[in-house]
Amino acid sequence: MKRSRLRAVLGLALLAFALLPRAANAEFSIGDNLSSYTGVNAKGYMEPLKNALGSALNSGLYSSGHVARAGFGFRLELRGMLVSFSDDDKTFDAKTEDYFPTQTTAPASTVVGSVDAVTVQDPGTGATFAFPGGLELDRFALAAPQLVVGSVMGTEGILRYFAIDTGDTDIGNITLFGLGVRHSLSQYLPAFPVNLSALLFFQSLEIGDKLIDASAFTLGVQASKRYALFEPYAGLSLDSFKMDVQYDTDVSGQNETLKIEFDRDTNPHLTLGSALHLGFFHLNGELNLADQTGFTFGLGLGL
Amino acid sequence: MRHRTAWILGVILLSLVFQGDSCVLEQRRISAILGESVPAEFHTRGFTDTVDDSIIDVGKEIKEAIEDIDVEDIANIYISGGCYEVLRSEGHNARRTGQVEIDGNLVLTFDVPDNLKGRTGNSGDGTLALQAPGVTYLNNRLNTFLADLKAGLDPNLTVFYEASWVSDPSPSSGDPDDFDWIVCLNLQVDYKIEIDVPNP
């Protein structure tokens, strides 16, 4: 079971594009289903994906509280972040669009909810409004490669970068870029029994032609202690996440581009994990308690 | 020995990375909704006209909208609302009340406060009201149209719109009407699409 889970998560290693559905017989993207919605419904439809993205992006940034004071070191890492969806994430209170004769609220699928459409009918006229189905997802995974280089004055730099052209004109490019630093606090507290560091990290993610445009920021402290091959670690941080969605619609009778701006989310984030050091190879697994609970698994190669 | 074990574990992990992709993709047949609006344009001129008509090939509009969809995957086509917009206005300005029929079936009534350029409204804001006879008539035509498409036929769905209205205040020879406007019917196409989704 554990091996199966690990295999599944690591399988996402090269693919931020796994975020997006791939049509078997036609071009399709989340934007197609969004096109039948305007503002308030689009927010409700996309909310679980926004929460999962925010939690995933701000995870997997470290696996230790140790930062060397000086000397060259590097590590190429691959992080797989897994967030589970609850039943509450599967539906939202959708409202019929403003042209529907009787404004009606109904529980409809979010982007991760049931594949089935929900329809409501206006009893006075026979007009019908249909809310699209979701992708029926139980979990969301995001993988990101990152490079860690250090150290100067107890500080190491972390770079996350991923860019791919999916070859699908509906989806287009996916670009993830992240940059941050981790600084040793232990150098100022030599008697402290565990390694301590502080992290500052910024990321941006763009999917398609601004279909999803997101930015994440986290600031926190980490602690760890090494026991032979193992190194348990913990971290506490403050996460911030902002996401905008832009898509085309003619739902109101006119072709227009809608931009949906979600409010910035700011949440505390507790991380508990352990690393396993096998010479040149480094493995880690962690539990993340944030806006949404998730797991992160990592593989690192380097010194 | 320890060094060798580390290398073996690393190679195994890397192989898992490159094999894992296919096992996390699952196929879904999801309900997608395509929104479309079919407009009919009317012209109001002079000071005696109270009626105008328009012939619209609704079938052509639908065929263009669903050209990327396999017709067998279409579950339903619904009438979900109506809208209007004043496209051009250079003459008399007045409140307009009236109705729109499709092939003689009342489908919309309207009560619009003015005919200034850019004025819009819809069947949810009180200026336009869908009417059951026209909606029922069109839904039946749409069902037949869809069934014929699925049967491999090339069905026609051309309808005759007729709009009639009264103006308050009325236009006059010195202040005649001169504006163009559209009413539209909002349609939704409910169809299925098979996609691969990641569900690790």
Boltz contact constraints between the chains, C-beta under 6 A:
constraints:
  - contact:
      token1: [A, 7]
      token2: [B, 16]
      max_distance: 6.0
  - contact:
      token1: [A, 7]
      token2: [B, 20]
      max_distance: 6.0
  - contact:
      token1: [A, 8]
      token2: [B, 24]
      max_distance: 6.0
  - contact:
      token1: [A, 8]
      token2: [B, 200]
      max_distance: 6.0
  - contact:
      token1: [A, 9]
      token2: [B, 200]
      max_distance: 6.0
  - contact:
      token1: [A, 10]
      token2: [B, 16]
      max_distance: 6.0
  - contact:
      token1: [A, 10]
      token2: [B, 17]
      max_distance: 6.0
  - contact:
      token1: [A, 10]
      token2: [B, 20]
      max_distance: 6.0
  - contact:
      token1: [A, 11]
      token2: [B, 20]
      max_distance: 6.0
  - contact:
      token1: [A, 11]
      token2: [B, 21]
      max_distance: 6.0
  - contact:
      token1: [A, 11]
      token2: [B, 24]
      max_distance: 6.0
  - contact:
      token1: [A, 13]
      token2: [B, 17]
      max_distance: 6.0
  - contact:
      token1: [A, 18]
      token2: [B, 198]
      max_distance: 6.0
  - contact:
      token1: [A, 21]
      token2: [B, 195]
      max_distance: 6.0
  - contact:
      token1: [A, 21]
      token2: [B, 197]
      max_distance: 6.0
  - contact:
      token1: [A, 22]
      token2: [B, 196]
      max_distance: 6.0
  - contact:
      token1: [A, 23]
      token2: [B, 195]
      max_distance: 6.0
  - contact:
      token1: [A, 24]
      token2: [B, 194]
      max_distance: 6.0
  - contact:
      token1: [A, 26]
      token2: [B, 68]
      max_distance: 6.0
  - contact:
      token1: [A, 28]
      token2: [B, 193]
      max_distance: 6.0
  - contact:
      token1: [A, 28]
      token2: [B, 195]
      max_distance: 6.0
  - contact:
      token1: [A, 32]
      token2: [B, 32]
      max_distance: 6.0
  - contact:
      token1: [A, 33]
      token2: [B, 32]
      max_distance: 6.0
  - contact:
      token1: [A, 36]
      token2: [B, 33]
      max_distance: 6.0
  - contact:
      token1: [A, 36]
      token2: [B, 35]
      max_distance: 6.0
  - contact:
      token1: [A, 98]
      token2: [B, 124]
      max_distance: 6.0
  - contact:
      token1: [A, 99]
      token2: [B, 81]
      max_distance: 6.0
  - contact:
      token1: [A, 99]
      token2: [B, 83]
      max_distance: 6.0
  - contact:
      token1: [A, 99]
      token2: [B, 122]
      max_distance: 6.0
  - contact:
      token1: [A, 99]
      token2: [B, 123]
      max_distance: 6.0
  - contact:
      token1: [A, 99]
      token2: [B, 124]
      max_distance: 6.0
  - contact:
      token1: [A, 99]
      token2: [B, 186]
      max_distance: 6.0
  - contact:
      token1: [A, 100]
      token2: [B, 80]
      max_distance: 6.0
  - contact:
      token1: [A, 100]
      token2: [B, 81]
      max_distance: 6.0
  - contact:
      token1: [A, 100]
      token2: [B, 124]
      max_distance: 6.0
  - contact:
      token1: [A, 101]
      token2: [B, 123]
      max_distance: 6.0
  - contact:
      token1: [A, 101]
      token2: [B, 130]
      max_distance: 6.0
  - contact:
      token1: [A, 115]
      token2: [B, 28]
      max_distance: 6.0
  - contact:
      token1: [A, 115]
      token2: [B, 30]
      max_distance: 6.0
  - contact:
      token1: [A, 116]
      token2: [B, 31]
      max_distance: 6.0
  - contact:
      token1: [A, 117]
      token2: [B, 31]
      max_distance: 6.0
  - contact:
      token1: [A, 117]
      token2: [B, 190]
      max_distance: 6.0
  - contact:
      token1: [A, 125]
      token2: [B, 130]
      max_distance: 6.0
  - contact:
      token1: [A, 125]
      token2: [B, 132]
      max_distance: 6.0
  - contact:
      token1: [A, 125]
      token2: [B, 135]
      max_distance: 6.0
  - contact:
      token1: [A, 126]
      token2: [B, 132]
      max_distance: 6.0
  - contact:
      token1: [A, 126]
      token2: [B, 135]
      max_distance: 6.0
  - contact:
      token1: [A, 126]
      token2: [B, 136]
      max_distance: 6.0
  - contact:
      token1: [A, 127]
      token2: [B, 79]
      max_distance: 6.0
  - contact:
      token1: [A, 127]
      token2: [B, 80]
      max_distance: 6.0
  - contact:
      token1: [A, 127]
      token2: [B, 130]
      max_distance: 6.0
  - contact:
      token1: [A, 127]
      token2: [B, 135]
      max_distance: 6.0
  - contact:
      token1: [A, 128]
      token2: [B, 78]
      max_distance: 6.0
  - contact:
      token1: [A, 129]
      token2: [B, 80]
      max_distance: 6.0
  - contact:
      token1: [A, 130]
      token2: [B, 33]
      max_distance: 6.0
  - contact:
      token1: [A, 130]
      token2: [B, 188]
      max_distance: 6.0
  - contact:
      token1: [A, 130]
      token2: [B, 190]
      max_distance: 6.0
  - contact:
      token1: [A, 132]
      token2: [B, 31]
      max_distance: 6.0
  - contact:
      token1: [A, 132]
      token2: [B, 32]
      max_distance: 6.0
  - contact:
      token1: [A, 132]
      token2: [B, 33]
      max_distance: 6.0
  - contact:
      token1: [A, 133]
      token2: [B, 30]
      max_distance: 6.0
  - contact:
      token1: [A, 133]
      token2: [B, 31]
      max_distance: 6.0
  - contact:
      token1: [A, 135]
      token2: [B, 197]
      max_distance: 6.0
  - contact:
      token1: [A, 136]
      token2: [B, 28]
      max_distance: 6.0
  - contact:
      token1: [A, 137]
      token2: [B, 199]
      max_distance: 6.0
  - contact:
      token1: [A, 138]
      token2: [B, 199]
      max_distance: 6.0
  - contact:
      token1: [A, 139]
      token2: [B, 200]
      max_distance: 6.0
  - contact:
      token1: [A, 141]
      token2: [B, 200]
      max_distance: 6.0
  - contact:
      token1: [A, 251]
      token2: [B, 35]
      max_distance: 6.0
  - contact:
      token1: [A, 253]
      token2: [B, 37]
      max_distance: 6.0
  - contact:
      token1: [A, 253]
      token2: [B, 83]
      max_distance: 6.0
  - contact:
      token1: [A, 253]
      token2: [B, 184]
      max_distance: 6.0
  - contact:
      token1: [A, 278]
      token2: [B, 6]
      max_distance: 6.0
  - contact:
      token1: [A, 278]
      token2: [B, 9]
      max_distance: 6.0
  - contact:
      token1: [A, 279]
      token2: [B, 3]
      max_distance: 6.0
  - contact:
      token1: [A, 279]
      token2: [B, 6]
      max_distance: 6.0
  - contact:
      token1: [A, 281]
      token2: [B, 6]
      max_distance: 6.0
  - contact:
      token1: [A, 281]
      token2: [B, 10]
      max_distance: 6.0
  - contact:
      token1: [A, 299]
      token2: [B, 13]
      max_distance: 6.0
